[in-house]
Amino acid sequence: MERVWAGYAYDGLSRRILASAIRVHRRLGPGLLESTYRACLTRQLQLDGLAHETESPIDITYEGLEISGAYRADIIVEGLVLLELKAVEAILPIHQAQVLTYLRLSGLHVGLLLNFNVPRLKDGIRRFMV
């Protein structure tokens, strides 16, 4: 799968996900716990008709060693887009690296890193494609 194709293929879905996240952020505002945003975003995705899984296990295989459920993605939408939620003062390089690692390990191609601890959610969004 080509990167350009993946980006275009998921644009509509990404926009729907971001619209859901913006609704949650506008209603709640910044300053709450990540778990609160996760629960509310999960509900909003459901209301918006988007299939999703929360706390989706990500397995690791290393040199013949298999570790099932070693890590968990916050939310995977429609089996295609990985969401990693944060409620932090600033997105750090390690947060971005985490999303890229989760994408690689999960076999997914598009990830959204959403930091809800900002005055405007659009300032807390990072999109990744692998």
Backbone hydrogen bonds in HBPLUS format (Angstrom, degrees):
<---DONOR---> <-ACCEPTOR-->    atom                        ^
c    i                          cat <-CA-CA->   ^        H-A-AA   ^      H-
h    n   atom  resd res      DA  || num        DHA   H-A  angle D-A-AA Bond
n    s   type  num  typ     dist DA aas  dist angle  dist       angle   num
A0006-ALA N   A0002-GLU O   3.01 MM   4  6.26 164.1  2.04 152.1 156.6     1
A0007-GLY N   A0003-ARG O   3.00 MM   4  6.26 160.1  2.04 155.2 159.7     2
A0008-TYR N   A0004-VAL O   3.12 MM   4  6.41 167.8  2.13 157.3 159.1     3
A0009-ALA N   A0005-TRP O   2.83 MM   4  5.90 162.4  1.86 158.0 163.8     4
A0010-TYR N   A0006-ALA O   3.19 MM   4  6.24 144.1  2.33 144.3 151.0     5
A0011-ASP N   A0008-TYR O   3.36 MM   3  5.26 160.3  2.40 100.7 106.4     6
A0014-SER N   A0010-TYR O   2.79 MM   4  5.89 163.7  1.81 158.1 163.4     7
A0015-ARG N   A0011-ASP O   2.91 MM   4  6.12 157.3  1.96 150.6 156.6     8
A0016-ARG N   A0012-GLY O   3.08 MM   4  6.36 155.0  2.15 145.4 151.8     9
A0017-ILE N   A0013-LEU O   2.95 MM   4  6.22 159.3  1.99 153.3 159.0    10
A0018-LEU N   A0014-SER O   2.87 MM   4  6.08 164.6  1.89 153.2 157.5    11
A0019-ALA N   A0015-ARG O   2.90 MM   4  6.07 151.1  1.98 145.1 153.2    12
A0020-SER N   A0016-ARG O   3.09 MM   4  6.36 153.0  2.16 143.1 149.8    13
A0021-ALA N   A0017-ILE O   2.94 MM   4  6.30 159.3  1.99 151.3 157.2    14
A0022-ILE N   A0018-LEU O   2.84 MM   4  6.01 156.9  1.89 150.3 156.3    15
A0023-ARG N   A0019-ALA O   3.06 MM   4  6.26 153.9  2.13 143.3 149.8    16
A0024-VAL N   A0020-SER O   3.14 MM   4  6.48 159.1  2.19 149.7 154.5    17
A0025-HIS N   A0021-ALA O   2.94 MM   4  6.20 165.5  1.96 151.5 155.5    18
A0026-ARG N   A0022-ILE O   2.83 MM   4  5.96 163.4  1.86 153.6 157.9    19
A0027-ARG N   A0023-ARG O   3.09 MM   4  6.22 150.0  2.18 143.0 150.8    20
A0028-LEU N   A0024-VAL O   2.89 MM   4  6.08 161.4  1.93 157.1 162.2    21
A0029-GLY N   A0025-HIS O   2.66 MM   4  5.03 150.2  1.74 136.4 147.0    22
A0036-THR N   A0033-LEU O   3.02 MM   3  5.36 131.6  2.27 105.8 118.1    23
A0037-TYR N   A0033-LEU O   3.29 MM   4  6.77 158.6  2.34 152.9 157.8    24
A0038-ARG N   A0034-GLU O   2.89 MM   4  6.16 157.1  1.94 154.9 162.1    25
A0039-ALA N   A0035-SER O   3.06 MM   4  6.19 163.6  2.08 143.0 146.7    26
A0040-CYS N   A0036-THR O   3.00 MM   4  6.20 165.7  2.02 152.5 156.6    27
A0041-LEU N   A0037-TYR O   2.77 MM   4  5.81 159.1  1.81 149.7 156.1    28
A0042-THR N   A0038-ARG O   2.90 MM   4  5.97 156.0  1.96 145.7 152.6    29
A0043-ARG N   A0039-ALA O   3.11 MM   4  6.37 155.2  2.17 141.5 147.7    30
A0044-GLN N   A0040-CYS O   2.91 MM   4  6.18 157.1  1.97 146.5 153.1    31
A0045-LEU N   A0041-LEU O   2.81 MM   4  6.01 160.8  1.85 154.7 159.2    32
A0046-GLN N   A0042-THR O   3.10 MM   4  6.31 154.8  2.17 143.2 149.9    33
A0047-LEU N   A0043-ARG O   2.91 MM   4  6.25 159.5  1.96 150.5 156.0    34
A0048-ASP N   A0044-GLN O   2.85 MM   4  6.06 142.7  1.99 145.3 156.0    35
A0050-LEU N   A0045-LEU O   2.89 MM   5  5.19 171.0  1.90 156.3 153.2    36
A0049-GLY N   A0046-GLN O   3.03 MM   3  5.15 160.9  2.07 108.1 112.3    37
A0078-GLU N   A0051-ALA O   2.66 MM  27  4.97 163.7  1.68 139.0 144.5    38
A0053-GLU N   A0076-ILE O   2.92 MM  23  5.32 148.9  2.02 143.8 153.9    39
A0076-ILE N   A0053-GLU O   2.91 MM  23  5.32 152.7  1.99 148.7 157.0    40
A0055-GLU N   A0074-ASP O   2.88 MM  19  4.83 153.7  1.95 128.7 130.0    41
A0056-SER N   A0073-ALA O   3.01 MM  17  5.08 125.4  2.31 147.6 148.6    42
A0073-ALA N   A0056-SER O   2.79 MM  17  5.08 155.5  1.84 152.0 150.3    43
A0058-ILE N   A0071-TYR O   2.69 MM  13  5.11 154.2  1.76 151.9 147.4    44
A0071-TYR N   A0058-ILE O   3.29 MM  13  5.11 166.0  2.31 145.7 148.3    45
A0060-ILE N   A0067-ILE O   2.99 MM   7  5.13 162.3  2.02 140.4 146.1    46
A0067-ILE N   A0060-ILE O   2.74 MM   7  5.13 170.4  1.75 162.3 165.1    47
A0062-TYR N   A0065-LEU O   2.77 MM   3  5.05 160.6  1.81 147.4 153.6    48
A0065-LEU N   A0062-TYR O   2.78 MM   3  5.05 164.0  1.80 122.3 126.0    49
A0075-ILE N   A0083-LEU O   3.24 MM   8  5.05 155.3  2.30 146.1 146.0    50
A0083-LEU N   A0075-ILE O   2.69 MM   8  5.05 164.6  1.71 167.3 163.3    51
A0077-VAL N   A0081-VAL O   2.82 MM   4  5.18 161.9  1.86 152.5 153.3    52
A0080-LEU N   A0077-VAL O   2.88 MM   3  5.91 171.1  1.88 133.9 135.7    53
A0081-VAL N   A0077-VAL O   3.13 MM   4  5.18 169.9  2.14 146.3 149.0    54
A0082-LEU N   A0110-VAL O   3.04 MM  28  6.43 161.5  2.08 154.2 153.1    55
A0112-LEU N   A0082-LEU O   2.79 MM  30  6.26 157.2  1.84 164.1 172.1    56
A0084-GLU N   A0112-LEU O   2.93 MM  28  6.30 164.8  1.95 160.8 164.2    57
A0114-LEU N   A0084-GLU O   2.94 MM  30  6.28 161.8  1.98 157.5 163.5    58
A0086-LYS N   A0114-LEU O   2.80 MM  28  6.02 151.4  1.88 160.7 156.3    59
A0116-PHE N   A0086-LYS O   2.89 MM  30  6.26 158.8  1.93 159.3 152.5    60
A0095-HIS N   A0092-LEU O   2.98 MM   3  5.38 132.8  2.21 110.2 122.2    61
A0096-GLN N   A0092-LEU O   3.35 MM   4  6.81 155.2  2.42 151.5 158.1    62
A0097-ALA N   A0093-PRO O   2.90 MM   4  6.16 159.1  1.94 151.0 157.3    63
A0098-GLN N   A0094-ILE O   2.92 MM   4  6.02 147.0  2.03 138.2 146.9    64
A0099-VAL N   A0095-HIS O   3.22 MM   4  6.55 156.1  2.28 145.1 149.3    65
A0100-LEU N   A0096-GLN O   3.12 MM   4  6.45 165.1  2.14 152.2 156.0    66
A0101-THR N   A0097-ALA O   2.89 MM   4  6.08 156.3  1.94 150.4 157.0    67
A0102-TYR N   A0098-GLN O   2.89 MM   4  6.11 164.2  1.91 153.3 157.6    68
A0103-LEU N   A0099-VAL O   2.89 MM   4  6.12 155.7  1.95 151.0 157.7    69
A0104-ARG N   A0100-LEU O   3.02 MM   4  6.23 163.1  2.05 146.1 150.4    70
A0105-LEU N   A0101-THR O   2.90 MM   4  6.11 168.2  1.91 158.0 161.0    71
A0106-SER N   A0102-TYR O   2.88 MM   4  5.86 149.4  1.98 144.0 152.2    72
A0107-GLY N   A0103-LEU O   2.96 MM   4  5.87 133.7  2.18 145.0 154.8    73
A0130-VAL N   A0109-HIS O   2.90 MM  21  5.02 152.0  1.98 135.0 143.0    74
A0111-GLY N   A0128-PHE O   2.89 MM  17  5.04 159.7  1.93 142.9 146.4    75
A0128-PHE N   A0111-GLY O   2.82 MM  17  5.04 160.2  1.86 155.8 157.2    76
A0113-LEU N   A0126-ARG O   2.83 MM  13  5.06 168.9  1.85 155.4 159.2    77
A0126-ARG N   A0113-LEU O   2.94 MM  13  5.06 148.1  2.05 145.7 153.2    78
A0115-ASN N   A0124-GLY O   2.78 MM   9  4.63 163.1  1.81 137.8 143.4    79
A0123-ASP N   A0120-ARG O   2.93 MM   3  5.73 156.7  1.99 124.3 130.8    80
A0124-GLY N   A0121-LEU O   2.69 MM   3  5.10 161.7  1.72 119.7 126.4    81
